[in-house]
Amino acid sequence: MQMNPLTRRNMLRRTGLLLGSASALAGIRSVSRVAAASTPTPATESKTPPLSKEAMAALDAALGGKKGSYVENEGVYTTPLPRNDLKVTIKGEPVPIGFGFGGWVSMKRTVDGESAMLMSDTVLLQEEVNPLISAAQDHGLQVTAIHNHFFYENPRIFYMHLHGMGDAAELATKYGAAIRDTKLHPSNQPAAAASSGGRTAKEIFDLAALDKVVGLTGKVNGAVYKYVVGRDDLRVIAMGAEVTTAIGLNTWAAFAGESDAAHIAGDVAMLEGEVNTVIRSLRKHDLEVVAVHQHMLEEQPRIIFLHYYGSGPALTLAEGFRAALDQLGGKGKQAGG
């Protein structure tokens, strides 16, 4: 039996169907790729090998004998670097150094245990920024961010994030050498000012009421009350190391001042898709967005940090902080909770 001839119309129809099917399949694949790329990797139990006692001792020695603290479940050793030499005011009112003017340096091993990572957030006067850039790069460290955290502060303060990879003891030596001639080095810092009978945050604020609003438990640091919230819903890898709460992947809020006339300042760690919902929530609660930026390079997934500030009754400020936490994938769950 003779077959029907393949007309030009039939050819076009069949070709269109084939192309349509191919296009649809390509579209499905494209959507799948986008969905996979935009879906954050959930947090898992850390497999980071522990940092050796020798590595911690090397950092202690590089910082003039100042000792840090070790968070065992994250494998992170951190030494605080407060700028006790500074007297900072915001809108003309003095604020404690613990309100947001304390830097730090941390070390941990990479997931494969073959190397170590060093990260640091440094608190600098404007004239100190470029000398430290040169010193850090001269000693093999990377500058990953430079930015402000505040408005209205006097003197003007900038924050520089430093990063290094390699042998832990060598990293400690490089970092100590890079900051040796700066005010960051503990040997160049005065002792923290004695409280001289000043009130602590426990006496200034109604801590139980603040905790109820925020839904978390903070910590008292002199006249400052501070909340730190991890991103346990995420697993972030940078340069082969897991970036966790104790090495900078956190959201925080610090309260200072008086209960009815308080200051709040903090930082929010966000996925890119969370940035504008957090901004909208903060502004609805009259909190000021101060900066939006990165702290790291080459991390996966990409993390954006937002700094904010506000003044007013402490409980009202706490409501704004809680509202911002509610925009995050982890819903502001207590670090380790």
C-alpha positions in Angstrom: 0.0 0.0 0.0 1.3 3.4 -0.9 2.3 5.6 2.0 0.9 9.2 2.3 3.4 11.6 0.9 5.2 13.7 3.5 4.0 17.2 2.7 5.8 20.4 3.5 3.0 21.2 6.0 3.5 17.8 7.7 7.2 18.3 7.8 6.9 21.7 9.5 4.4 20.4 11.9 6.5 17.4 12.9 9.6 19.6 13.2 7.8 22.1 15.3 6.6 19.3 17.6 10.1 18.0 17.9 11.6 21.4 18.5 8.8 22.1 21.0 9.5 18.9 22.9 13.3 19.7 22.9 12.6 23.2 24.0 10.3 22.0 26.8 12.9 19.5 27.9 15.6 22.1 27.9 13.4 24.4 29.9 12.7 21.7 32.5 16.4 21.0 32.8 17.2 24.7 33.1 14.6 25.1 35.8 16.0 22.1 37.6 19.5 23.5 37.5 18.3 26.9 38.8 16.3 25.3 41.6 19.3 23.1 42.5 21.6 26.2 42.5 19.2 28.3 44.6 18.5 25.6 47.2 20.8 26.0 50.1 22.7 23.0 51.3 21.4 22.0 54.7 23.6 22.0 57.7 25.1 18.7 58.8 27.1 17.6 61.7 30.6 19.1 61.4 33.3 16.7 60.3 36.1 19.2 60.8 39.1 17.6 62.4 40.1 19.1 65.8 42.7 21.9 65.9 45.9 20.7 67.6 47.1 22.1 70.9 50.3 23.1 69.1 48.4 25.2 66.7 46.5 27.0 69.5 49.7 27.6 71.3 51.3 29.0 68.2 48.5 31.6 68.0 48.8 32.4 71.7 52.5 33.0 71.2 51.9 35.2 68.1 49.6 37.3 70.1 52.0 37.9 72.9 50.7 35.2 75.2 47.0 36.1 75.1 44.9 33.0 75.2 41.7 32.3 73.3 38.9 29.8 73.7 38.2 26.6 71.8 34.7 25.6 70.6 35.2 21.9 70.4 32.1 20.9 68.4 33.1 23.4 65.6 36.8 22.9 65.9 37.3 26.7 66.2 39.9 28.5 68.3 39.2 32.3 68.7 41.0 35.1 70.4 39.2 38.4 71.0 41.0 41.6 69.9 39.1 44.5 71.6 40.1 48.1 70.9 40.3 49.1 74.6 42.4 52.1 73.5 39.4 53.7 71.9 36.6 55.8 73.5 33.7 55.7 71.1 30.5 57.7 71.1 27.4 57.3 69.0 25.3 60.4 68.5 27.4 61.9 71.2 26.7 59.3 73.8 29.5 57.0 75.0 29.1 53.3 74.2 31.1 50.3 75.6 33.7 48.7 73.5 31.7 45.5 73.8 28.9 47.1 71.8 30.6 46.3 68.6 34.2 47.5 68.7 36.0 44.3 69.5 37.8 42.4 66.7 38.8 38.7 66.7 40.9 36.1 65.0 39.9 32.5 64.6 41.5 29.3 63.3 40.2 25.9 62.3 41.2 23.0 60.0 39.8 22.3 56.6 37.3 19.5 56.3 39.9 17.2 54.8 42.4 18.0 57.6 45.1 18.8 55.1 45.3 22.5 55.9 44.0 25.2 58.2 42.0 28.4 57.7 42.5 31.7 59.6 39.9 34.4 59.6 39.9 37.8 61.4 37.7 40.8 61.8 39.8 43.9 62.7 38.6 47.2 64.2 40.5 50.1 62.7 40.7 53.9 62.6 40.6 55.3 59.1 44.4 56.1 59.1 45.1 52.5 60.1 43.4 50.8 57.2 45.9 51.0 54.4 49.0 50.2 56.5 47.3 47.0 57.7 46.4 46.1 54.1 50.1 46.3 53.1 51.3 44.4 56.2 48.7 41.7 55.7 49.6 41.2 52.1 53.3 41.3 52.8 52.8 38.4 55.1 50.7 36.3 52.7 47.3 37.1 54.1 44.2 38.1 52.0 42.0 41.1 52.5 38.4 39.9 51.9 36.4 43.0 52.9 36.7 46.6 54.2 33.6 48.4 55.4 31.7 50.3 58.1 29.5 48.8 60.7 28.1 52.0 62.2 26.7 55.5 61.5 27.2 58.4 63.8 30.2 57.0 65.6 33.1 59.1 66.7 35.9 58.4 65.9 35.1 56.9 62.5 35.7 53.1 62.6 36.2 50.7 59.7 36.4 46.9 59.8 38.8 44.8 57.7 38.3 41.1 57.2 41.5 39.0 56.7 41.8 35.4 55.5 44.7 32.9 55.3 45.2 29.3 54.3 48.0 26.9 55.1 49.8 25.3 58.0 48.1 26.4 61.2 51.3 27.3 63.1 52.7 29.2 60.0 49.4 31.1 59.7 49.6 32.1 63.4 53.1 33.4 62.9 52.1 35.4 59.7 49.1 36.9 61.4 51.1 37.9 64.5 53.7 39.5 62.4 51.1 41.4 60.3 49.5 43.1 63.3 52.6 43.4 65.5 53.1 47.1 65.0 49.4 47.9 65.2 47.0 48.7 68.0 45.3 45.4 67.3 48.1 43.4 68.9 47.3 42.6 72.5 50.8 43.8 73.6 49.9 47.3 72.3 46.6 47.4 74.1 45.8 48.8 77.5 43.9 46.6 79.9 40.1 46.8 79.7 38.8 49.7 81.8 37.6 48.6 85.2 33.9 48.9 85.8 34.5 50.9 88.9 31.2 50.0 90.3 29.3 50.7 87.1 26.1 48.9 86.4 26.0 45.7 84.3 23.4 44.9 81.7 21.8 42.7 84.3 21.0 45.8 86.3 20.2 48.0 83.4 17.8 45.9 81.3 14.9 43.6 82.1 16.7 40.6 80.6 13.8 38.2 81.1 11.5 40.5 79.1 14.1 40.9 76.4 14.6 37.2 76.1 10.9 36.7 75.9 10.6 39.1 72.9 13.6 37.8 71.1 12.9 34.1 71.9 16.5 33.5 72.8 18.9 33.8 75.7 21.6 36.5 75.5 24.8 37.0 77.4 25.9 39.8 79.7 29.3 41.5 78.9 29.6 44.4 81.3 27.1 47.0 80.3 26.2 45.2 77.1 23.6 42.4 76.5 24.2 40.4 73.4 22.5 37.7 71.4 24.3 35.5 68.9 22.4 33.3 66.5 23.9 30.7 64.2 22.8 29.5 60.8 22.5 25.8 61.6 20.2 25.5 58.6 23.2 26.0 56.3 26.5 24.3 55.5 28.8 27.0 54.2 32.2 26.0 52.8 35.0 28.5 52.1 38.4 27.4 50.8 37.7 23.9 51.9 36.8 24.8 55.5 33.4 24.8 57.1 32.3 28.3 58.1 30.3 28.0 61.4 28.9 30.1 64.1 32.1 30.5 66.0 34.1 31.7 63.0 31.8 34.4 61.8 28.6 32.8 60.3 26.2 34.3 62.7 23.6 37.0 63.3 23.9 39.1 66.5 22.3 42.0 68.4 23.9 44.0 71.1 22.0 46.3 73.5 23.6 49.2 75.4 22.5 52.4 77.1 19.4 52.5 79.3 16.3 50.4 79.2 14.0 53.2 78.0 16.7 54.9 75.9 18.8 52.0 74.5 21.1 51.5 71.5 20.9 48.3 69.4 23.5 47.3 66.8 24.1 44.1 65.0 24.8 42.0 62.0 22.6 39.6 60.0 24.0 36.7 58.0 21.8 36.1 55.0 21.4 34.2 51.8 21.1 36.5 48.8 17.4 35.8 48.5 16.8 36.9 52.1 18.5 40.3 51.9 15.6 42.5 50.9 13.0 40.8 53.1 15.3 41.4 56.1 15.8 45.1 55.0 12.0 45.5 54.7 11.4 44.0 58.1 14.1 46.2 59.8 12.7 49.4 58.2 9.2 48.6 59.2 10.5 48.6 62.8 12.4 51.9 62.3 15.8 50.2 62.5 18.4 51.8 60.3 20.2 49.7 57.7 23.9 50.8 57.9 25.7 48.5 55.5 25.2 45.5 53.2 28.3 43.6 52.1 30.3 40.4 52.1 32.8 39.2 54.7 34.3 36.3 52.7 35.4 35.4 49.2 34.5 32.2 47.3 32.2 30.8 49.9 29.3 28.5 48.9 26.5 29.3 49.2 27.1 33.0 49.0 26.5 34.8 52.3 25.7 38.5 52.6 26.0 40.4 55.8 23.8 43.4 56.9 24.6 45.8 59.7 21.9 47.7 61.4 21.4 50.3 64.2 18.6 51.7 66.2 17.8 53.7 69.4 14.7 53.8 71.6 13.1 51.6 74.3 15.0 48.3 74.5 11.9 46.1 74.2 10.8 47.9 71.0 14.2 47.5 69.5 14.1 43.8 70.4 10.9 43.4 68.5 12.7 44.7 65.4 15.5 42.3 65.8 13.1 39.4 66.3 11.2 40.4 63.1 14.4 40.3 61.1 15.3 36.8 62.5 11.9 35.6 61.3 12.9 36.3 57.7 15.9 33.9 57.8 15.7 30.2 56.7 16.7 29.1 60.2 14.0 31.4 61.8 16.5 32.7 64.3 17.1 29.5 66.1 19.6 29.7 69.0 23.1 28.7 68.0 23.5 25.1 68.8 19.8 24.9 69.7 
